[in-house]
């Protein structure tokens, strides 16, 4: 399996960047998955720069109903004529972010909701026995404090993130989790994912939404150290984080977790060898 970042907030390789996420996943059997599509069309431009033909993608996922993950959906549907796109049944409901000048709409393009290649998912969706989407997250373990700024579908209610879904891909003995922003809390998502799959994860690729916590510096550091402790309870799991985790927050995680965690910027690739 090879995972390549097409869009991320930063790049060590000189690629154009934006606040958003898009990952290209190439399986050993040749199947290709697109996980999120960034804000507009930068994911497609960077794919071309990296020699990836998005017309060959076999299936696509929008992790949740925010513009920085699904804003490129129209572009993808225009470039690829075959892939089904899997979204939560709640993804197209309104979503908002509280900014200094008030609430800003951060949802998906509502015109695309009727597109015939969209597949609307509930708590679980199996594309085949080795590719599973899940939502239905419960638990309050270390949910991101930054969620306080996010609202929807009603403007006066904090988002409960029922529209957030995560992907599990099995390949050999590897069980790999992909989570866009982990608004439901990466620990809670991992627990739910292990219920769905019946086995622990070997790799996790996830934004963890540690930015804009609103906490004092010491409190934020304590929160991140507690998260690092929980993540370290999964022996042998390798973490790759990005996007809404934040680079400064990542450095705190890195101090606690060492080689168990790495940052994945735009243009970076990770190859996971199959373990039979």
C-alpha positions as CSV (number, residue, x, y, z in Angstrom):
1,X,0.0,0.0,0.0
2,X,1.3,3.5,-0.9
3,X,-0.3,6.6,0.6
4,X,0.5,10.0,-1.0
5,X,-0.6,13.4,0.3
6,X,-2.1,15.5,-2.5
7,X,-3.3,18.3,-0.3
8,X,-2.1,19.4,3.2
9,X,-1.4,22.7,5.0
10,X,2.4,22.3,4.6
11,X,4.9,20.9,2.2
12,X,8.5,20.0,2.5
13,X,8.7,19.3,-1.2
14,X,7.8,22.7,-2.6
15,X,4.3,21.8,-3.7
16,X,1.4,24.4,-3.5
17,X,-0.6,24.0,-0.3
18,X,-3.9,24.9,1.2
19,X,-5.8,24.4,4.4
20,X,-7.3,21.0,3.6
21,X,-6.7,17.3,3.1
22,X,-6.5,14.8,0.2
23,X,-4.8,11.4,0.3
24,X,-4.3,9.0,-2.6
25,X,-4.2,5.4,-1.6
26,X,-2.8,2.7,-4.0
27,X,-3.3,-0.9,-2.9
28,X,-1.0,-3.7,-3.8
29,X,-3.7,-5.2,-6.0
30,X,-3.8,-2.0,-8.1
31,X,-7.0,-0.5,-6.8
32,X,-6.9,3.2,-6.1
33,X,-8.8,5.1,-3.4
34,X,-9.1,8.9,-3.0
35,X,-9.7,10.0,0.6
36,X,-10.9,13.6,0.6
37,X,-10.4,16.3,-2.0
38,X,-9.3,19.5,-0.4
39,X,-11.0,22.9,-1.0
40,X,-11.1,23.2,-4.8
41,X,-8.9,21.7,-7.5
42,X,-5.4,21.9,-5.9
43,X,-5.6,18.1,-5.1
44,X,-6.0,17.4,-8.9
45,X,-3.1,19.8,-9.9
46,X,-0.8,18.2,-7.3
47,X,-1.8,14.7,-8.4
48,X,-0.7,15.6,-12.0
49,X,2.6,17.0,-10.6
50,X,3.1,13.7,-8.8
51,X,2.3,11.5,-11.8
52,X,-1.1,10.3,-10.4
53,X,-4.0,10.0,-12.8
54,X,-7.2,10.6,-10.9
55,X,-9.2,9.2,-13.8
56,X,-7.9,5.8,-12.6
57,X,-9.2,6.1,-9.1
58,X,-11.7,3.3,-8.3
59,X,-13.6,4.8,-5.4
60,X,-13.6,8.0,-3.4
61,X,-14.5,9.0,0.1
62,X,-15.5,12.4,1.6
63,X,-14.7,12.0,5.3
64,X,-17.1,14.7,6.5
65,X,-19.1,17.6,5.3
66,X,-16.6,20.4,5.5
67,X,-15.3,22.4,2.5
68,X,-11.6,21.7,3.1
69,X,-12.2,18.0,2.7
70,X,-15.0,17.9,0.1
71,X,-14.7,21.2,-1.7
72,X,-13.0,19.5,-4.6
73,X,-15.8,17.0,-5.2
74,X,-17.1,18.8,-8.4
75,X,-13.6,18.7,-9.8
76,X,-13.1,15.0,-9.0
77,X,-16.5,14.1,-10.6
78,X,-15.4,15.9,-13.7
79,X,-12.0,14.2,-14.0
80,X,-13.1,10.7,-13.1
81,X,-16.1,9.1,-14.9
82,X,-16.3,5.7,-13.0
83,X,-15.7,6.0,-9.2
84,X,-18.5,6.0,-6.7
85,X,-18.1,8.6,-4.0
86,X,-19.0,7.5,-0.5
87,X,-20.3,10.2,1.8
88,X,-22.3,10.2,5.1
89,X,-26.0,10.7,4.7
90,X,-25.6,13.8,6.9
91,X,-22.7,15.3,4.9
92,X,-24.7,17.8,2.9
93,X,-26.5,19.3,5.9
94,X,-25.4,22.9,6.8
95,X,-22.1,23.3,8.7
96,X,-20.7,26.5,10.1
97,X,-17.6,27.8,11.8
98,X,-17.6,30.7,14.3
99,X,-15.1,33.3,13.1
100,X,-14.3,36.8,14.5
101,X,-16.9,38.3,12.1
102,X,-19.6,35.7,12.9
103,X,-20.7,32.3,11.6
104,X,-19.3,31.2,8.2
105,X,-20.8,28.4,6.1
106,X,-18.1,25.7,5.7
107,X,-20.3,22.9,4.2
108,X,-20.3,21.1,0.9
109,X,-21.8,22.4,-2.4
110,X,-25.5,21.5,-2.0
111,X,-26.0,21.2,-5.8
112,X,-23.9,18.0,-5.8
113,X,-26.2,16.2,-3.4
114,X,-28.3,14.8,-6.3
115,X,-25.3,13.5,-8.3
116,X,-25.9,9.9,-9.4
117,X,-22.4,8.6,-8.4
118,X,-22.8,9.5,-4.7
119,X,-23.4,6.7,-2.3
120,X,-24.9,7.8,1.1
121,X,-23.6,5.8,4.1
122,X,-25.0,5.0,7.5
123,X,-23.0,3.7,10.5
124,X,-21.1,1.1,8.4
125,X,-20.5,0.6,4.7
126,X,-18.5,-2.3,3.2
127,X,-17.1,-1.7,-0.2
128,X,-15.6,-5.2,0.0
129,X,-14.4,-7.4,2.9
130,X,-11.1,-5.4,3.1
131,X,-12.5,-1.8,2.7
132,X,-14.9,-0.6,5.3
133,X,-16.3,2.8,6.2
134,X,-17.8,3.5,9.6
135,X,-19.3,6.3,11.7
136,X,-21.6,6.1,14.7
137,X,-18.9,7.2,17.2
138,X,-19.7,7.3,20.9
139,X,-17.6,8.2,23.9
140,X,-16.1,11.5,25.1
141,X,-12.4,10.6,25.5
142,X,-10.3,13.6,24.7
143,X,-12.6,15.1,22.1
144,X,-11.0,18.2,20.5
145,X,-11.7,21.4,22.4
146,X,-11.7,23.2,19.1
147,X,-15.1,21.7,18.3
148,X,-16.6,24.5,20.3
149,X,-16.3,26.8,17.3
150,X,-18.2,24.4,14.9
151,X,-21.9,24.4,14.5
152,X,-24.6,22.6,12.5
153,X,-27.0,21.7,11.1
154,X,-28.6,24.4,13.2
155,X,-26.7,27.7,13.6
156,X,-27.3,27.7,17.3
157,X,-26.1,24.2,18.1
158,X,-22.6,22.7,18.3
159,X,-22.0,20.1,15.6
160,X,-22.2,16.5,16.9
161,X,-20.3,15.3,13.8
162,X,-22.7,12.6,12.8
163,X,-21.5,13.3,9.3
164,X,-17.9,12.2,10.0
165,X,-16.9,8.8,8.8
166,X,-13.5,7.0,8.8
167,X,-12.0,4.4,6.5
168,X,-10.4,1.0,7.3
169,X,-8.3,-0.8,4.7
170,X,-6.9,-4.3,5.3
171,X,-4.0,-5.6,3.4
172,X,-2.3,-8.8,4.5
173,X,-1.8,-8.4,8.3
174,X,-1.9,-4.6,8.1
175,X,-5.1,-2.9,9.3
176,X,-4.9,0.8,8.3
177,X,-7.2,3.6,9.6
178,X,-7.8,6.9,7.8
179,X,-9.6,9.7,9.6
180,X,-10.0,13.2,8.1
181,X,-10.2,15.5,11.2
182,X,-11.2,13.2,14.0
183,X,-13.7,15.7,15.3
184,X,-15.2,12.8,17.3
185,X,-11.8,12.3,19.0
186,X,-9.2,10.0,17.5
187,X,-9.3,7.7,20.6
188,X,-13.1,7.2,20.3
189,X,-12.8,6.6,16.5
190,X,-10.1,4.0,17.0
191,X,-12.2,2.2,19.7
192,X,-15.2,2.2,17.3
193,X,-13.0,1.0,14.4
194,X,-11.6,-1.9,16.4
195,X,-15.2,-2.9,17.3
196,X,-16.0,-2.9,13.5
197,X,-12.9,-4.8,12.4
198,X,-12.4,-7.0,15.4
199,X,-8.7,-6.3,15.5
200,X,-6.2,-3.5,16.4
201,X,-4.8,-1.1,13.9
202,X,-1.2,-1.3,12.6
203,X,-1.3,2.2,11.1
204,X,-3.3,5.4,11.6
205,X,-3.4,8.3,9.2
206,X,-5.4,11.2,10.7
207,X,-5.8,14.9,11.3
208,X,-6.5,15.2,15.0
209,X,-8.0,18.7,15.2
210,X,-5.7,20.0,18.0
211,X,-5.6,23.6,16.6
212,X,-7.7,26.4,18.0
213,X,-8.2,24.6,21.3
214,X,-8.9,27.8,23.2
215,X,-7.0,26.3,26.1
216,X,-4.2,28.0,28.0
217,X,-0.7,26.9,26.9
218,X,-0.2,24.6,29.9
219,X,-3.7,23.1,29.6
220,X,-3.2,22.5,25.9
221,X,0.1,20.7,26.6
222,X,-1.6,18.6,29.3
223,X,-4.4,17.7,26.9
224,X,-1.9,16.7,24.1
225,X,0.2,14.7,26.5
226,X,-2.9,12.8,27.7
227,X,-3.7,12.1,24.1
228,X,-0.2,10.8,23.4
229,X,-0.5,8.5,26.4
230,X,-3.8,7.0,25.1
231,X,-2.4,6.6,21.6
232,X,0.7,4.9,23.0
233,X,-1.5,2.3,24.6
234,X,-1.8,0.6,21.2
235,X,1.5,-1.3,21.0
236,X,3.1,-1.4,17.6
237,X,0.7,1.1,16.0
238,X,2.4,3.6,13.7
239,X,0.8,7.1,13.4
240,X,0.9,9.6,10.6
241,X,-0.7,13.0,11.3
242,X,-1.4,16.1,9.3
243,X,-3.7,19.1,8.5
244,X,-5.7,20.2,11.6
245,X,-3.4,18.6,14.1
246,X,-1.2,21.7,13.8
247,X,2.6,21.7,13.5
248,X,3.3,23.0,17.0
249,X,0.8,20.5,18.5
250,X,2.5,17.8,16.5
251,X,5.8,18.6,18.1
252,X,4.3,18.0,21.5
253,X,3.0,14.7,20.4
254,X,6.4,13.8,18.9
255,X,8.2,14.6,22.2
256,X,5.9,12.1,23.9
257,X,5.6,9.4,21.2
258,X,9.0,9.5,19.5
259,X,9.2,7.3,16.4
260,X,5.7,6.1,16.7
261,X,4.4,9.3,15.1
262,X,5.4,11.3,12.0
263,X,4.0,14.3,10.2
264,X,2.9,13.9,6.6
265,X,3.0,17.0,4.4
266,X,1.8,17.7,0.9
267,X,3.7,15.5,-1.6
268,X,4.9,13.1,1.0
269,X,4.4,9.3,0.5
270,X,4.3,6.4,2.9
271,X,4.7,2.8,1.7
272,X,3.4,0.0,3.9
273,X,4.8,-3.4,3.1
274,X,2.2,-6.2,3.2
275,X,2.8,-8.7,6.0
276,X,1.4,-12.0,5.1
